[in-house]
């Protein structure tokens, strides 16, 4: 029943968003974060995996090749990742923003929050569409 409700409300991610990613193996970063629900705005603890420019989350940390993510955020759509304690009035909070939406997360510690912000920030830069390979200038070869 839960699966039907998630599909009906559009919460199930499109398999094309994660089909080429071995999210169960050697993630760039993984760990527990609190995430606010999309419709019911309560906080839930989810296992997050950052890999190949995608931030995926699961209900628990036993992620296998057969696991289906509960959600996927392509980081190349993200504009900023930054602390949000002052917005949420909660310690260790941070936000991830796209041009359409802002999602909030809460880490277990200041160190975890900073590590997630740094990891997601690096991934945003690596996978950003703002600079394509054809636009990259190799200044060393110009000399």
Secondary structure, 3 states (H helix, E strand, C coil): CHHHHHHHCCCCCCHHHCCCCCCCCCCCEEEEEEEECCCCCCEEEEEEEEECCEEEEECCCCCCCCCCCCEEEEHHHEEEEEECHHHHCCCCEEEEEECCCEEEEECCCHHHHHHHHHHHHHHHHHHCCCCCHHHCCCHHHHC
